[in-house]
Every structure is written in structure tokens, then in C-alpha cells.
Amino acid sequence: MSARGLVVRGVPPLPKAFVYVVGLIMLLSIIILALAAYAKSLSGDYYYDSAIPGFLLFVSVWTWFIYGGMLALGRYAPRLYYRLGVLVGQLLSTVFWIVGWAWAASWAAYVLSFDNYGSYDNIRGAWKAYGQTTAACAGIGALVWALCMLALGIFSSVCMRSVTSAQTHNIELVDASKLDRPQGQTVSPPSQVHANQHFYAGDPSFQPSHGPNP
């Protein structure tokens, strides 16, 4: 394997399983987008107001931009498919999702802990729905993060193997050309051959030599 395959331009020969994984990532990100928007509408009270719904909205849109753009470039504009840019986008996606689902899980645990106190009865319905929605985002977000890691592993492995295969194929072609060439045969430069023919064109006794006598 060679890391050079991660910095060249061109669509790597990705398997169909990669497309299915990316499609599942985009589908789950839509679900999280809807849940995060609902949680955003419920937040606002002092006790359970958090920026996590807004962050999840951003990560969901980012996921569609990165993975959707990757599929679109691979299909419609392969000359603009820079593997290094795709790799960086996927790396950032994995970082964003692990931060998002861990943050959502911590806030869900914090908000749902209000159930142990009777002084929060006036906001019980709102914060409980907020906590449950945030917990759902955390669970689905963890699954999306795992799928992003899987997609990143498949992409990196295929890119490095594709360059290694191409190099091996080129070496085999060079070796085959060497084997096809007869041993001890020399080829005169074209300019020298033409010059000799021109010089001896008027001498009928000249017989060109094509090789050593047996």
C-alpha cells in the first residue's frame, strides 16, 4: 500500500458497499436534522437551554455537503475529484459526529435528571421532551459516527491499494517489453541510417550490412 493514492486526483474504484454506507449516513443525518430542529424549538428555558441542537443542525448539513458532494463529483465531474479534499472532509465529519453525539448524550442525561426534583413540575413536559429528543439524537449520532469511520476506512484502503495495483501493472508491462526484445540486437538511430543511405546512393558497389556474417 502507498499513501500516494490519497493525494492524487481521480475517482478511486470504490465498491458498492461504500455507496450504501454513504447513503445510510445521509439518511440518518436527515433524521437527526429533524430531531435537532424539534429540540431547538423546545429549548429556551434557563434550566435546559443548550447549543447542542444548533450544532447538530450544522453537522447534519455538513454531512450532506461532504458526502453528497463526493458522490456528485464522482459521477458528474471526476476530473474535479481530489482525494485529499474528500479525505479531509470525511475526517472532519468523524470529529464533528463524535463531538455531537457525546455532547447530546451528556445534555440528555443532565436534563432528564430533573425528574428527580419536584420543583420543576411547571416545565416537566417541555424539558422531558427536550431530553428524550436529545437522547435520540445522541443514539443515532453515535451510529452515524460509526458509519463515518467505516466509510473512511474503506475509502483510505481502496485509494492506497489502487496506486499499488497501478504500479505493479506498470512494472509487469516493462518486464514484458524487455522479454520481447531479442538479445544482442542493436538499433541504429534513424538519422544515422538516412545519412548512410544518402551518402552511398551513387555507389552501385555498396552493399549495406544488416548484421554480423554467420
Salt bridges, closest charged atoms under 4 A:
ASP115 OD1 - ARG124 NH1 2.48
ASP121 OD1 - ARG124 NH2 2.37
